[in-house]
Amino acid sequence: MKKYLHISMDTVEKVCDCFCDDNEMVNFVSNIDDLARELSYVVETGRRTQDDALRGGLAIKEICVLALFFREHIELIHEVIKAMHLEEVTEEQFKKLKDM
């Protein structure tokens, strides 16, 4: 049976409280979007090349880009992780929550 994770409104509020203001939240989400685009580009470039050395270099670039993002946002990421309380629910419970 499938398992799902439920995020309560209390958890959503706690995560929102991790941000100083709306600008910080918008900036963080924008940086996540930029990170996702950069990683996607590097992955696609790696898939299209036959050069193992280039693929290895691209993998290192992925790691560096990810590390830079984490380094820049590590304190906020720690706060968000601490605020997260996820409840595991079954597929049946998930369907009931969805119908509410």
N, C-alpha and C positions, 0 to 999 in steps of 0.2 A: 504494500500500500504506500502511496506517495505521502511524503511529509512536507509540510509548508511551514514557513516562519511568519508569525503574526507580529506586527508592530503596533502596539497600543497607542492611543492618542497621548497618553502620559509620556511615553517614550518620544513621540514626535515633539511634544512641548519641551522636553529636556534637551533634545538635540537642537531645537531652535534657540534655546537659552545659551548654547555654547558660542553663539555668534554675538559680537558686540552690537551690531546693527544690521540693517538690511544690506547696506553696501558691502560689508564683510562677507555676507552670505552670497551675494551676487558675484563678487570677485572670486570667491572660492569655487563656486559652480562654473564660472567662466574658465578658471584655470583647469578644472577637471575636464571641461570640454576641449580645451586646447591640448591637454595631455592625451586625451583619447584620440584626437585627430592625428597628433604627431606619432603616437604608437601605431595607429592604423596604417599610416603612410610607410613607416619603417618596416612593418610586417609585410605589407604588400610588395614593397621593393625587394625584400628578402625572398619572397616567394617567386618573384619573376627572374631572379638571377640564378645562373648555374655556377657562379664563382663562389667556392666555399670560403675563401678568404674574405670576400665582401660580405657574405652572409654572417660570418663570425664578427666582423666589424659592426654590422648592423645590430646584431644581438647585444654587443657591448653598448652601442648607442642607446638601445631601448632601456637597458639597465641604468645608464647614466641619466637619461631623461626622467625615468621614474624616481631615481634617488634624489634628483634635484627637486622634484615636486614634493617628495616627502620631507626633505630637509627644510624646505620653505614653509611647510604647513604642519610640521610634526606635532607641535603643541595643540593646535586645533584638532588634528586627527585624534590625538590621545583623549581630548575632552569628549569628542563625539563618540568614540569607542566606549568610554566610561558611561556615557549617557544611554547607550543602547541596551535595551532589555528586550530580547526576542523570545517569544513563546512558540515552541514547536506545536503545531496542530496537525491533525490528520486531514485527509482530503474531505472527509465528511464535515468536519468542523469548519474547514475553510469555506465550503459551499454555504454553510449556515451563516458564516460571517459575511460572505459576499452578498447574500440575500437581504441582509439587514438594511 
